[in-house]
Amino acid sequence: MRVSGCDHREVLAVRRAVPADAGGCVAIVRGLPEFFTDDVAGKVAADLKVHPAWVAVNDGGLAGFAVVDRRSARAAAILWMAVAAPLRGGGVGTQLVDRVLRDLAESGVQVVEVKTLDASAGYEPYLATRAFWERRGFVQIDTIDPLPTWPPGNPAAIYVTALATTR
Ligand SMILES: CC(C)(COP(=O)(O)OP(=O)(O)OC[C@H]1O[C@@H](n2cnc3c(N)ncnc32)[C@H](O)[C@@H]1OP(=O)(O)O)[C@@H](O)C(=O)NCCC(=O)NCCS
């Protein structure tokens, strides 16, 4: 039962994803056409099969997800992250990323990367995405254009955050 009628933060839980969550994650991606091209749903489904993932769940179902690639013992990358379109801006992403980063830190990860669309693309929707990463402590360290694995015309902003000192 909701404690407060309009604050879903109070009923949100974050847990590790299970295979049955894949359909819900893909539905979230498909609900964000301004952010994800058509091919992304398939890539997310494939990555969910081989990489660790976390989901945010509220009493309405899946509210968001994050897929992580453990690059090495000390480094990880957030490959995909999204919050259901109607819930964006309500704190779900913050709770999700806080849990992911806490779990990664506990398992020895010291630095975490995320790539997103660079400001030089001039594409307004990703303004909020970059603001989100920056507010969560990620620092842009580079712009790569073109990034070999991304379609031309999509300059990549490379962000990192430190979970521990590395020297
Ligand atoms: C990016 C995303 C995962 C963030 O999740 P969310 O639940 O919307 O984020 P939250 O509500 O927890 O936090 C939003 C933060 O961004 C900030 N923010 C959002 N829009 C902003 C804007 N236009 N300018 C400045 N700050 C902005 C908010 O101030 C807030 O920070 P604060 O809580 O410290 O004030 C989600 O919005 C999303 O799915 N976006 C579309 C897909 C996407 O871009 N995925 C990431 C690809 S790299």
PDBQT file of the ligand as one rigid body, heavy atoms in Angstrom, charges set to zero:
ROOT
HETATM    1  C1  LIG A 201      18.662   9.341 -17.649  1.00  0.00    +0.000 C 
HETATM    2  C2  LIG A 201      17.642   8.605 -16.790  1.00  0.00    +0.000 C 
HETATM    3  C3  LIG A 201      18.056   7.138 -16.648  1.00  0.00    +0.000 C 
HETATM    4  C4  LIG A 201      17.630   9.272 -15.402  1.00  0.00    +0.000 C 
HETATM    5  O1  LIG A 201      16.643   8.660 -14.596  1.00  0.00    +0.000 OA
HETATM    6  P1  LIG A 201      15.540   9.597 -13.875  1.00  0.00    +0.000 P 
HETATM    7  O2  LIG A 201      14.729   8.744 -13.001  1.00  0.00    +0.000 OA
HETATM    8  O3  LIG A 201      14.828  10.375 -14.920  1.00  0.00    +0.000 OA
HETATM    9  O4  LIG A 201      16.496  10.551 -13.039  1.00  0.00    +0.000 OA
HETATM   10  P2  LIG A 201      16.236  11.176 -11.569  1.00  0.00    +0.000 P 
HETATM   11  O5  LIG A 201      14.847  11.659 -11.489  1.00  0.00    +0.000 OA
HETATM   12  O6  LIG A 201      16.709  10.224 -10.549  1.00  0.00    +0.000 OA
HETATM   13  O7  LIG A 201      17.281  12.380 -11.582  1.00  0.00    +0.000 OA
HETATM   14  C5  LIG A 201      17.228  13.383 -12.540  1.00  0.00    +0.000 C 
HETATM   15  C6  LIG A 201      18.394  14.329 -12.267  1.00  0.00    +0.000 C 
HETATM   16  O8  LIG A 201      18.787  14.961 -13.464  1.00  0.00    +0.000 OA
HETATM   17  C7  LIG A 201      18.603  16.363 -13.323  1.00  0.00    +0.000 C 
HETATM   18  N1  LIG A 201      18.026  16.869 -14.531  1.00  0.00    +0.000 N 
HETATM   19  C8  LIG A 201      17.080  16.297 -15.278  1.00  0.00    +0.000 A 
HETATM   20  N2  LIG A 201      16.838  17.083 -16.338  1.00  0.00    +0.000 NA
HETATM   21  C9  LIG A 201      17.655  18.126 -16.249  1.00  0.00    +0.000 A 
HETATM   22  C10 LIG A 201      17.891  19.280 -17.036  1.00  0.00    +0.000 A 
HETATM   23  N3  LIG A 201      17.222  19.491 -18.173  1.00  0.00    +0.000 N 
HETATM   24  N4  LIG A 201      18.824  20.155 -16.632  1.00  0.00    +0.000 NA
HETATM   25  C11 LIG A 201      19.494  19.970 -15.488  1.00  0.00    +0.000 A 
HETATM   26  N5  LIG A 201      19.314  18.894 -14.692  1.00  0.00    +0.000 NA
HETATM   27  C12 LIG A 201      18.395  18.007 -15.081  1.00  0.00    +0.000 A 
HETATM   28  C13 LIG A 201      17.660  16.551 -12.180  1.00  0.00    +0.000 C 
HETATM   29  O9  LIG A 201      17.928  17.776 -11.549  1.00  0.00    +0.000 OA
HETATM   30  C14 LIG A 201      17.962  15.387 -11.287  1.00  0.00    +0.000 C 
HETATM   31  O10 LIG A 201      19.045  15.645 -10.454  1.00  0.00    +0.000 OA
HETATM   32  P3  LIG A 201      18.807  15.981  -8.882  1.00  0.00    +0.000 P 
HETATM   33  O11 LIG A 201      17.910  14.908  -8.340  1.00  0.00    +0.000 OA
HETATM   34  O12 LIG A 201      20.164  15.924  -8.297  1.00  0.00    +0.000 OA
HETATM   35  O13 LIG A 201      18.185  17.314  -8.875  1.00  0.00    +0.000 OA
HETATM   36  C15 LIG A 201      16.196   8.680 -17.379  1.00  0.00    +0.000 C 
HETATM   37  O14 LIG A 201      15.747  10.016 -17.418  1.00  0.00    +0.000 OA
HETATM   38  C16 LIG A 201      16.076   8.079 -18.766  1.00  0.00    +0.000 C 
HETATM   39  O15 LIG A 201      15.722   6.912 -18.906  1.00  0.00    +0.000 OA
HETATM   40  N6  LIG A 201      16.342   8.873 -19.812  1.00  0.00    +0.000 N 
HETATM   41  C17 LIG A 201      16.142   8.413 -21.190  1.00  0.00    +0.000 C 
HETATM   42  C18 LIG A 201      17.121   7.335 -21.572  1.00  0.00    +0.000 C 
HETATM   43  C19 LIG A 201      18.549   7.720 -21.327  1.00  0.00    +0.000 C 
HETATM   44  O16 LIG A 201      18.972   8.848 -21.595  1.00  0.00    +0.000 OA
HETATM   45  N7  LIG A 201      19.313   6.760 -20.787  1.00  0.00    +0.000 N 
HETATM   46  C20 LIG A 201      20.711   6.939 -20.494  1.00  0.00    +0.000 C 
HETATM   47  C21 LIG A 201      21.520   6.757 -21.724  1.00  0.00    +0.000 C 
HETATM   48  S1  LIG A 201      23.252   7.053 -21.414  1.00  0.00    +0.000 SA
ENDROOT
TORSDOF 0
